[in-house]
Amino acid sequence: MKNYASVLLTLILALPVLSQTSSAALSPEEQKIETFDAEVIPFKKIFTELPQTSWTGIKNSFAKDTIGDWALVIGSTLVLLHNDEVILRDIQRGGRDLGYTNDDNTKAILSAGEIDLIRLPTDFPSFTYFLGDGFMHGGIAAGFLINGYGGKNSRAANTGLQLVHGMMVSTVFNQFLKRSFGRESPYVKTEPFGRWSPYPSIKEYQARTSKYDAMPSGHIMTTTLVFTIINENYPEYSHITVPVAVTWGTLLMVGMVNNGVHWASDYPLGIAMGFVFGRASAKLGKKQTPAEKQAAKNWNLMPVANSEMTGVNFVYRY
């Protein structure tokens, strides 16, 4: 396990190294957002800009020029859905042929009572699954923040803030859709392709999460979001970040099918959400147009949760 832990630490630290690039060539607006001003509470914008980023993501998702994108997402989902059982069988058989199991072989290294705080992989399949873990995403964000604030590199700090902000925004929408679809994960399926049980109660969802949370994949969504934000801030390194993102995401997706955590058809929507909210979150700290400022004031998005339902409440003032 020590070997895999060393690789994970290297991956977490590798991407924030980009933040050491000199910011001298950037304009003052690109180098700084309000969090660096003494009069503003640190990280304030991570919370206050949640409505604006949510609106930007929704607006960009349903713009006129996204018809082709939607056709690709829906079409690929339907094709994969039709072949989910075959893909699951073949990938899991391939894993066994290589001498691996189809189980999650991560091992807890830090626990509090019965709660596992940190779990690390012990073999290659669990390593690929761990590439989408929140520990990885949080570690990358922390790396940018530490490098940014410690080295007074505004571009790196901004990237870290946008990563945290983007994870918060995308998680709300991801959780809403998971509960809306209510699809079983492969390893707990009670029927071929997994049973669909939309809108389970909060208690039921928390008690048997794997029965309802397969689609869309939050792991691949957040991974896509992380690399999208990094690429938006460091476009000069796209020849590195794009191939790394494709390799990283492919290993993650295959690993999760091998472990029975996800169906292949859970991925297209997750990837699309990560890209959309990554692009929207990368706008954090950048100047808004008058129209964008007005739009943010006119609407609000709030999660709704009670004994009868879970969802999102959308309010628009006109």
TORKOL-4160 file (C-alpha; in steps of 0.2 Angstrom, whole numbers, padded with zeros to 4 digits, m for minus):
318
<pt num="1" X="0000" Y="0000" Z="0000"/>
<pt num="2" X="0015" Y="0012" Z="0003"/>
<pt num="3" X="0019" Y="0012" Z="m0016"/>
<pt num="4" X="0001" Y="0017" Z="m0020"/>
<pt num="5" X="0001" Y="0030" Z="m0007"/>
<pt num="6" X="0017" Y="0037" Z="m0014"/>
<pt num="7" X="0010" Y="0038" Z="m0031"/>
<pt num="8" X="m0006" Y="0047" Z="m0025"/>
<pt num="9" X="0005" Y="0060" Z="m0015"/>
<pt num="10" X="0015" Y="0063" Z="m0031"/>
<pt num="11" X="m0001" Y="0066" Z="m0041"/>
<pt num="12" X="m0009" Y="0077" Z="m0028"/>
<pt num="13" X="0007" Y="0088" Z="m0028"/>
<pt num="14" X="0011" Y="0088" Z="m0047"/>
<pt num="15" X="m0003" Y="0099" Z="m0053"/>
<pt num="16" X="m0001" Y="0113" Z="m0041"/>
<pt num="17" X="0017" Y="0114" Z="m0046"/>
<pt num="18" X="0011" Y="0124" Z="m0061"/>
<pt num="19" X="0006" Y="0138" Z="m0049"/>
<pt num="20" X="0024" Y="0142" Z="m0047"/>
<pt num="21" X="0024" Y="0150" Z="m0064"/>
<pt num="22" X="0028" Y="0168" Z="m0063"/>
<pt num="23" X="0012" Y="0179" Z="m0064"/>
<pt num="24" X="0022" Y="0195" Z="m0069"/>
<pt num="25" X="0015" Y="0194" Z="m0086"/>
<pt num="26" X="m0003" Y="0194" Z="m0080"/>
<pt num="27" X="m0014" Y="0210" Z="m0078"/>
<pt num="28" X="m0019" Y="0216" Z="m0061"/>
<pt num="29" X="m0037" Y="0210" Z="m0064"/>
<pt num="30" X="m0030" Y="0193" Z="m0068"/>
<pt num="31" X="m0018" Y="0192" Z="m0053"/>
<pt num="32" X="m0030" Y="0197" Z="m0040"/>
<pt num="33" X="m0048" Y="0194" Z="m0033"/>
<pt num="34" X="m0057" Y="0201" Z="m0018"/>
<pt num="35" X="m0050" Y="0188" Z="m0006"/>
<pt num="36" X="m0033" Y="0196" Z="m0006"/>
<pt num="37" X="m0041" Y="0213" Z="0000"/>
<pt num="38" X="m0039" Y="0216" Z="0018"/>
<pt num="39" X="m0057" Y="0223" Z="0019"/>
<pt num="40" X="m0064" Y="0207" Z="0013"/>
<pt num="41" X="m0067" Y="0191" Z="0023"/>
<pt num="42" X="m0056" Y="0177" Z="0016"/>
<pt num="43" X="m0065" Y="0165" Z="0005"/>
<pt num="44" X="m0081" Y="0176" Z="0005"/>
<pt num="45" X="m0084" Y="0174" Z="m0013"/>
<pt num="46" X="m0084" Y="0155" Z="m0013"/>
<pt num="47" X="m0101" Y="0157" Z="m0004"/>
<pt num="48" X="m0108" Y="0173" Z="m0010"/>
<pt num="49" X="m0105" Y="0169" Z="m0029"/>
<pt num="50" X="m0114" Y="0152" Z="m0028"/>
<pt num="51" X="m0130" Y="0159" Z="m0036"/>
<pt num="52" X="m0121" Y="0167" Z="m0050"/>
<pt num="53" X="m0111" Y="0152" Z="m0054"/>
<pt num="54" X="m0126" Y="0141" Z="m0053"/>
<pt num="55" X="m0135" Y="0153" Z="m0065"/>
<pt num="56" X="m0120" Y="0153" Z="m0077"/>
<pt num="57" X="m0119" Y="0134" Z="m0078"/>
<pt num="58" X="m0138" Y="0133" Z="m0081"/>
<pt num="59" X="m0138" Y="0146" Z="m0094"/>
<pt num="60" X="m0123" Y="0139" Z="m0103"/>
<pt num="61" X="m0131" Y="0122" Z="m0103"/>
<pt num="62" X="m0147" Y="0127" Z="m0112"/>
<pt num="63" X="m0140" Y="0140" Z="m0124"/>
<pt num="64" X="m0145" Y="0138" Z="m0142"/>
<pt num="65" X="m0128" Y="0132" Z="m0147"/>
<pt num="66" X="m0128" Y="0117" Z="m0135"/>
<pt num="67" X="m0141" Y="0106" Z="m0145"/>
<pt num="68" X="m0126" Y="0096" Z="m0153"/>
<pt num="69" X="m0119" Y="0094" Z="m0136"/>
<pt num="70" X="m0135" Y="0088" Z="m0129"/>
<pt num="71" X="m0137" Y="0076" Z="m0143"/>
<pt num="72" X="m0120" Y="0069" Z="m0140"/>
<pt num="73" X="m0123" Y="0067" Z="m0121"/>
<pt num="74" X="m0140" Y="0059" Z="m0123"/>
<pt num="75" X="m0135" Y="0048" Z="m0138"/>
<pt num="76" X="m0120" Y="0041" Z="m0130"/>
<pt num="77" X="m0129" Y="0038" Z="m0113"/>
<pt num="78" X="m0143" Y="0028" Z="m0123"/>
<pt num="79" X="m0130" Y="0018" Z="m0132"/>
<pt num="80" X="m0120" Y="0014" Z="m0116"/>
<pt num="81" X="m0136" Y="0010" Z="m0107"/>
<pt num="82" X="m0141" Y="m0003" Z="m0120"/>
<pt num="83" X="m0124" Y="m0011" Z="m0118"/>
<pt num="84" X="m0121" Y="m0008" Z="m0099"/>
<pt num="85" X="m0122" Y="m0027" Z="m0094"/>
<pt num="86" X="m0110" Y="m0032" Z="m0108"/>
<pt num="87" X="m0098" Y="m0018" Z="m0103"/>
<pt num="88" X="m0099" Y="m0023" Z="m0085"/>
<pt num="89" X="m0096" Y="m0041" Z="m0088"/>
<pt num="90" X="m0082" Y="m0039" Z="m0100"/>
<pt num="91" X="m0072" Y="m0026" Z="m0089"/>
<pt num="92" X="m0075" Y="m0036" Z="m0073"/>
<pt num="93" X="m0069" Y="m0052" Z="m0082"/>
<pt num="94" X="m0054" Y="m0043" Z="m0089"/>
<pt num="95" X="m0050" Y="m0037" Z="m0071"/>
<pt num="96" X="m0051" Y="m0055" Z="m0064"/>
<pt num="97" X="m0040" Y="m0062" Z="m0079"/>
<pt num="98" X="m0027" Y="m0049" Z="m0073"/>
<pt num="99" X="m0027" Y="m0057" Z="m0056"/>
<pt num="100" X="m0038" Y="m0043" Z="m0048"/>
<pt num="101" X="m0054" Y="m0044" Z="m0039"/>
<pt num="102" X="m0070" Y="m0034" Z="m0043"/>
<pt num="103" X="m0071" Y="m0027" Z="m0025"/>
<pt num="104" X="m0066" Y="m0011" Z="m0017"/>
<pt num="105" X="m0050" Y="m0015" Z="m0009"/>
<pt num="106" X="m0046" Y="0002" Z="m0001"/>
<pt num="107" X="m0041" Y="0001" Z="0017"/>
<pt num="108" X="m0044" Y="0013" Z="0031"/>
<pt num="109" X="m0028" Y="0021" Z="0039"/>
<pt num="110" X="m0037" Y="0033" Z="0050"/>
<pt num="111" X="m0054" Y="0030" Z="0059"/>
<pt num="112" X="m0065" Y="0038" Z="0072"/>
<pt num="113" X="m0075" Y="0025" Z="0080"/>
<pt num="114" X="m0084" Y="0016" Z="0066"/>
<pt num="115" X="m0081" Y="0030" Z="0054"/>
<pt num="116" X="m0067" Y="0029" Z="0042"/>
<pt num="117" X="m0059" Y="0046" Z="0039"/>
<pt num="118" X="m0046" Y="0041" Z="0026"/>
<pt num="119" X="m0045" Y="0026" Z="0015"/>
<pt num="120" X="m0031" Y="0022" Z="0004"/>
<pt num="121" X="m0029" Y="0009" Z="m0011"/>
<pt num="122" X="m0021" Y="m0007" Z="m0009"/>
<pt num="123" X="m0021" Y="m0013" Z="m0027"/>
<pt num="124" X="m0021" Y="m0006" Z="m0044"/>
<pt num="125" X="m0041" Y="m0007" Z="m0047"/>
<pt num="126" X="m0044" Y="0002" Z="m0030"/>
<pt num="127" X="m0030" Y="0014" Z="m0035"/>
<pt num="128" X="m0039" Y="0019" Z="m0051"/>
<pt num="129" X="m0055" Y="0021" Z="m0041"/>
<pt num="130" X="m0047" Y="0032" Z="m0028"/>
<pt num="131" X="m0042" Y="0044" Z="m0042"/>
<pt num="132" X="m0060" Y="0051" Z="m0041"/>
<pt num="133" X="m0060" Y="0052" Z="m0022"/>
<pt num="134" X="m0063" Y="0068" Z="m0013"/>
<pt num="135" X="m0046" Y="0066" Z="m0004"/>
<pt num="136" X="m0038" Y="0068" Z="m0021"/>
<pt num="137" X="m0049" Y="0083" Z="m0027"/>
<pt num="138" X="m0047" Y="0092" Z="m0010"/>
<pt num="139" X="m0028" Y="0088" Z="m0010"/>
<pt num="140" X="m0026" Y="0096" Z="m0027"/>
<pt num="141" X="m0036" Y="0112" Z="m0022"/>
<pt num="142" X="m0027" Y="0113" Z="m0006"/>
<pt num="143" X="m0010" Y="0112" Z="m0015"/>
<pt num="144" X="m0015" Y="0127" Z="m0026"/>
<pt num="145" X="m0021" Y="0137" Z="m0011"/>
<pt num="146" X="m0005" Y="0133" Z="m0001"/>
<pt num="147" X="0006" Y="0137" Z="m0016"/>
<pt num="148" X="m0004" Y="0153" Z="m0020"/>
<pt num="149" X="m0005" Y="0161" Z="m0002"/>
<pt num="150" X="0012" Y="0155" Z="0003"/>
<pt num="151" X="0021" Y="0161" Z="m0013"/>
<pt num="152" X="0009" Y="0176" Z="m0015"/>
<pt num="153" X="0005" Y="0169" Z="m0032"/>
<pt num="154" X="m0013" Y="0175" Z="m0036"/>
<pt num="155" X="m0016" Y="0164" Z="m0051"/>
<pt num="156" X="m0013" Y="0149" Z="m0040"/>
<pt num="157" X="m0023" Y="0155" Z="m0026"/>
<pt num="158" X="m0038" Y="0159" Z="m0038"/>
<pt num="159" X="m0037" Y="0142" Z="m0045"/>
<pt num="160" X="m0038" Y="0134" Z="m0028"/>
<pt num="161" X="m0053" Y="0145" Z="m0023"/>
<pt num="162" X="m0062" Y="0141" Z="m0040"/>
<pt num="163" X="m0059" Y="0122" Z="m0037"/>
<pt num="164" X="m0067" Y="0123" Z="m0019"/>
<pt num="165" X="m0081" Y="0134" Z="m0026"/>
<pt num="166" X="m0084" Y="0123" Z="m0041"/>
<pt num="167" X="m0085" Y="0107" Z="m0030"/>
<pt num="168" X="m0098" Y="0115" Z="m0019"/>
<pt num="169" X="m0109" Y="0121" Z="m0034"/>
<pt num="170" X="m0108" Y="0105" Z="m0044"/>
<pt num="171" X="m0111" Y="0094" Z="m0029"/>
<pt num="172" X="m0129" Y="0102" Z="m0026"/>
<pt num="173" X="m0134" Y="0098" Z="m0044"/>
<pt num="174" X="m0126" Y="0081" Z="m0044"/>
<pt num="175" X="m0135" Y="0076" Z="m0028"/>
<pt num="176" X="m0152" Y="0082" Z="m0035"/>
<pt num="177" X="m0150" Y="0072" Z="m0051"/>
<pt num="178" X="m0144" Y="0056" Z="m0041"/>
<pt num="179" X="m0160" Y="0057" Z="m0031"/>
<pt num="180" X="m0170" Y="0061" Z="m0047"/>
<pt num="181" X="m0164" Y="0045" Z="m0056"/>
<pt num="182" X="m0162" Y="0034" Z="m0041"/>
<pt num="183" X="m0152" Y="0021" Z="m0050"/>
<pt num="184" X="m0144" Y="0006" Z="m0042"/>
<pt num="185" X="m0126" Y="0003" Z="m0042"/>
<pt num="186" X="m0120" Y="m0013" Z="m0051"/>
<pt num="187" X="m0114" Y="m0021" Z="m0036"/>
<pt num="188" X="m0131" Y="m0020" Z="m0027"/>
<pt num="189" X="m0142" Y="m0022" Z="m0042"/>
<pt num="190" X="m0158" Y="m0032" Z="m0040"/>
<pt num="191" X="m0162" Y="m0033" Z="m0059"/>
<pt num="192" X="m0152" Y="m0031" Z="m0075"/>
<pt num="193" X="m0146" Y="m0013" Z="m0078"/>
<pt num="194" X="m0150" Y="m0008" Z="m0061"/>
<pt num="195" X="m0167" Y="m0003" Z="m0054"/>
<pt num="196" X="m0173" Y="0015" Z="m0055"/>
<pt num="197" X="m0182" Y="0022" Z="m0040"/>
<pt num="198" X="m0183" Y="0041" Z="m0042"/>
<pt num="199" X="m0185" Y="0052" Z="m0027"/>
<pt num="200" X="m0182" Y="0041" Z="m0012"/>
<pt num="201" X="m0184" Y="0048" Z="0005"/>
<pt num="202" X="m0169" Y="0056" Z="0014"/>
<pt num="203" X="m0169" Y="0043" Z="0027"/>
<pt num="204" X="m0170" Y="0029" Z="0014"/>
<pt num="205" X="m0156" Y="0037" Z="0003"/>
<pt num="206" X="m0144" Y="0039" Z="0018"/>
<pt num="207" X="m0148" Y="0021" Z="0024"/>
<pt num="208" X="m0145" Y="0013" Z="0007"/>
<pt num="209" X="m0136" Y="0026" Z="m0004"/>
<pt num="210" X="m0129" Y="0013" Z="m0016"/>
<pt num="211" X="m0147" Y="0009" Z="m0021"/>
<pt num="212" X="m0150" Y="0026" Z="m0028"/>
<pt num="213" X="m0134" Y="0036" Z="m0032"/>
<pt num="214" X="m0127" Y="0028" Z="m0048"/>
<pt num="215" X="m0132" Y="0041" Z="m0061"/>
<pt num="216" X="m0123" Y="0053" Z="m0064"/>
<pt num="217" X="m0106" Y="0049" Z="m0058"/>
<pt num="218" X="m0100" Y="0062" Z="m0045"/>
<pt num="219" X="m0082" Y="0055" Z="m0046"/>
<pt num="220" X="m0080" Y="0058" Z="m0065"/>
<pt num="221" X="m0090" Y="0074" Z="m0063"/>
<pt num="222" X="m0078" Y="0082" Z="m0050"/>
<pt num="223" X="m0063" Y="0075" Z="m0059"/>
<pt num="224" X="m0068" Y="0084" Z="m0075"/>
<pt num="225" X="m0072" Y="0099" Z="m0066"/>
<pt num="226" X="m0055" Y="0100" Z="m0058"/>
<pt num="227" X="m0045" Y="0098" Z="m0074"/>
<pt num="228" X="m0057" Y="0110" Z="m0083"/>
<pt num="229" X="m0053" Y="0124" Z="m0070"/>
<pt num="230" X="m0035" Y="0120" Z="m0070"/>
<pt num="231" X="m0035" Y="0121" Z="m0089"/>
<pt num="232" X="m0045" Y="0137" Z="m0089"/>
<pt num="233" X="m0032" Y="0145" Z="m0078"/>
<pt num="234" X="m0016" Y="0138" Z="m0086"/>
<pt num="235" X="m0020" Y="0136" Z="m0105"/>
<pt num="236" X="m0002" Y="0137" Z="m0109"/>
<pt num="237" X="0000" Y="0120" Z="m0101"/>
<pt num="238" X="m0015" Y="0112" Z="m0110"/>
<pt num="239" X="m0003" Y="0100" Z="m0119"/>
<pt num="240" X="0000" Y="0093" Z="m0102"/>
<pt num="241" X="m0016" Y="0094" Z="m0093"/>
<pt num="242" X="m0027" Y="0088" Z="m0107"/>
<pt num="243" X="m0018" Y="0071" Z="m0110"/>
<pt num="244" X="m0017" Y="0069" Z="m0091"/>
<pt num="245" X="m0035" Y="0073" Z="m0089"/>
<pt num="246" X="m0040" Y="0060" Z="m0102"/>
<pt num="247" X="m0029" Y="0046" Z="m0095"/>
<pt num="248" X="m0034" Y="0050" Z="m0077"/>
<pt num="249" X="m0053" Y="0050" Z="m0082"/>
<pt num="250" X="m0051" Y="0034" Z="m0092"/>
<pt num="251" X="m0042" Y="0025" Z="m0078"/>
<pt num="252" X="m0056" Y="0031" Z="m0066"/>
<pt num="253" X="m0070" Y="0026" Z="m0076"/>
<pt num="254" X="m0064" Y="0008" Z="m0080"/>
<pt num="255" X="m0059" Y="0006" Z="m0062"/>
<pt num="256" X="m0076" Y="0010" Z="m0056"/>
<pt num="257" X="m0085" Y="m0002" Z="m0068"/>
<pt num="258" X="m0073" Y="m0015" Z="m0063"/>
<pt num="259" X="m0077" Y="m0012" Z="m0044"/>
<pt num="260" X="m0096" Y="m0012" Z="m0048"/>
<pt num="261" X="m0098" Y="0006" Z="m0042"/>
<pt num="262" X="m0104" Y="0013" Z="m0058"/>
<pt num="263" X="m0112" Y="0008" Z="m0075"/>
<pt num="264" X="m0104" Y="0015" Z="m0091"/>
<pt num="265" X="m0119" Y="0025" Z="m0095"/>
<pt num="266" X="m0117" Y="0035" Z="m0078"/>
<pt num="267" X="m0102" Y="0044" Z="m0086"/>
<pt num="268" X="m0108" Y="0055" Z="m0101"/>
<pt num="269" X="m0119" Y="0066" Z="m0090"/>
<pt num="270" X="m0106" Y="0067" Z="m0076"/>
<pt num="271" X="m0093" Y="0073" Z="m0088"/>
<pt num="272" X="m0104" Y="0086" Z="m0096"/>
<pt num="273" X="m0109" Y="0093" Z="m0079"/>
<pt num="274" X="m0090" Y="0094" Z="m0074"/>
<pt num="275" X="m0086" Y="0103" Z="m0089"/>
<pt num="276" X="m0101" Y="0115" Z="m0088"/>
<pt num="277" X="m0098" Y="0119" Z="m0070"/>
<pt num="278" X="m0080" Y="0120" Z="m0071"/>
<pt num="279" X="m0081" Y="0133" Z="m0085"/>
<pt num="280" X="m0093" Y="0143" Z="m0074"/>
<pt num="281" X="m0083" Y="0141" Z="m0058"/>
<pt num="282" X="m0067" Y="0147" Z="m0067"/>
<pt num="283" X="m0076" Y="0164" Z="m0069"/>
<pt num="284" X="m0075" Y="0167" Z="m0050"/>
<pt num="285" X="m0066" Y="0183" Z="m0047"/>
<pt num="286" X="m0067" Y="0190" Z="m0064"/>
<pt num="287" X="m0077" Y="0205" Z="m0069"/>
<pt num="288" X="m0095" Y="0203" Z="m0073"/>
<pt num="289" X="m0105" Y="0212" Z="m0086"/>
<pt num="290" X="m0119" Y="0223" Z="m0081"/>
<pt num="291" X="m0131" Y="0210" Z="m0088"/>
<pt num="292" X="m0123" Y="0196" Z="m0077"/>
<pt num="293" X="m0124" Y="0207" Z="m0062"/>
<pt num="294" X="m0142" Y="0210" Z="m0064"/>
<pt num="295" X="m0146" Y="0192" Z="m0068"/>
<pt num="296" X="m0138" Y="0187" Z="m0051"/>
<pt num="297" X="m0149" Y="0198" Z="m0042"/>
<pt num="298" X="m0165" Y="0192" Z="m0050"/>
<pt num="299" X="m0165" Y="0174" Z="m0045"/>
<pt num="300" X="m0160" Y="0162" Z="m0031"/>
<pt num="301" X="m0157" Y="0144" Z="m0030"/>
<pt num="302" X="m0159" Y="0135" Z="m0013"/>
<pt num="303" X="m0159" Y="0116" Z="m0009"/>
<pt num="304" X="m0175" Y="0109" Z="m0002"/>
<pt num="305" X="m0176" Y="0095" Z="0010"/>
<pt num="306" X="m0190" Y="0088" Z="0022"/>
<pt num="307" X="m0198" Y="0072" Z="0026"/>
<pt num="308" X="m0208" Y="0072" Z="0010"/>
<pt num="309" X="m0195" Y="0077" Z="m0003"/>
<pt num="310" X="m0178" Y="0083" Z="m0008"/>
<pt num="311" X="m0174" Y="0095" Z="m0022"/>
<pt num="312" X="m0170" Y="0112" Z="m0027"/>
<pt num="313" X="m0181" Y="0128" Z="m0026"/>
<pt num="314" X="m0179" Y="0140" Z="m0040"/>
<pt num="315" X="m0185" Y="0158" Z="m0038"/>
<pt num="316" X="m0185" Y="0171" Z="m0051"/>
<pt num="317" X="m0190" Y="0189" Z="m0049"/>
<pt num="318" X="m0196" Y="0199" Z="m0064"/>
